[in-house]
Amino acid sequence: MGYDAIVVGAGPAGLIFSRKLAEKGFRVALIEKNETLAVKPCGEGISARVLQTAEVSRSDTQRFISRPIKGAAVVAPNGRQVLITEKGEMGYVIDKKNFLRVLGEYAASNGVEIYMREPAKEAALTNGRVKVRTRTLVLEAPLLVGADGYLSFVAKAFNMEKAGERKVIPAVQYVMTNVRVQDPELTYFYLGNSIAPKGYVWIFPKDGTLANVGIGVQGAPPKPYLDGFIKAHPEIFERSKIIEFRGAAVTIGGMLSQIVRDHVMLIGEAAGQVIPLTGGGIHTSIAGGKIAAEVASKALESGDFSARVLSEYVSKYNEYWGKRIKDSLKALHAIEKLSDDELNQLAEILSPEDVVNLANGENIMSVAAKLLKHPIFSIKLAKALLS
C-alpha cells in the first residue's frame, strides 16, 4: 500500500499534520495503536487560540466544548490566590475525545486513510522508501512522521532519541462528580511541596458538577498525594465520587535535540513539543503538526526528503514555539527548587500577567527584571531565567 506519507499516532499533532498534507492533494495513511482516540489522560483545558490554530469551524465547537473558561486561580501553599482573567473567554475545558473526533473527521474528509488498532511493529528505510509493518498492514512511503507520544516507536526505531534525553513525570487524573469550587468558570492550580512535589494539582470544572482533578509530581508516586489533597479539602470534595481514573507520563524535558532525519520527522509529544512548566501539549503539538505539514509538502513536491530540507520545520517551529518551550524549561528548573515559603513570597510579588508568562515561557525577561530587584529571587530565579 503506497502513500506519500505515513503518520504514526492519531493525537492532535498527527491528525492536523495528516489533514493539512492531504489538503494539498497528497495521499496520507494515519495509523493509531489504540482502538479509540484520546486514551491518554488530559486536563482538557485549552486557550481560545487553539481553535484558531487547529482551524476548527465555530459551528463544530459545540460538539466538544464542555465549559468556557474565564480565568485561572493559582493557589500558593498558604492558600493565597493569584487570579488570572481576561476580557471575554480565556479558553475552554473540552471533551478531548470529541475534539479529536472532529479533527479526525476533518482529516478523513480530506482523504486521509485512518487505521485504528494498528500499532507500528517494524519500520525500515530502504532506497528512499520507508516500509512500515503494523498488526495487519504493510505500508510504504517516502516520508514517515512520528506523532506517537512520549513512547515514540518512530523515535526509537530511527535512533532519534538519546538515552535519558526525554524526561517524563507520572500524572494521574480522576473525573469526579459533585465538585464544588468557588467559581466553576475558573480553572484551579495548587502548588506546594507537601501538595505536589515539584508539580501541581489541577481542578478543571467540566459540564454539570463534573471536574477533571489531577496531579503531576516528580520523584514520588502521584496518587497518594492526589488522594491526600482531596481529603484535605472537604469544602470541595465532601460529596464527590470518582467515576473515572487514568494515569500516564507527561514529557517535561523540552524538545529532543533531533526531530528530523532523512525521510523521517517527529511532531507533537514524540518531539517533546510540550510546555514543561505546565505539561500542556495540545496547542504546541497542533502548531508542530501544521508547520511540519507545510515543510513536508515542499519535500514531496521537490522529491528531496533529506534532513537538510526537512530541518526547515525545526527552524520555523523554533522561531516561536521552540523558544517558548526552552524558556518554560528554564522557569521549571528554577521554580521546582523553591521551598513553600518562597512559593508563598512569589505569589505576593508576581502579577497575574507574570504568572502567565512564566507558565507559558513568554516574555520571561520582563519577569526576570522584576525578580532581579528581590534579594532572594534575584539569585534563585532571575539569573536562571536570564541564562
Summary of the structure (lengths in Angstrom):
residues: 387
radius of gyration: 21.1
end to end distance: 49.7
largest distance: 64.2
contacts: 1356
relative contact order: 0.15
helix: 38%
strand: 24%
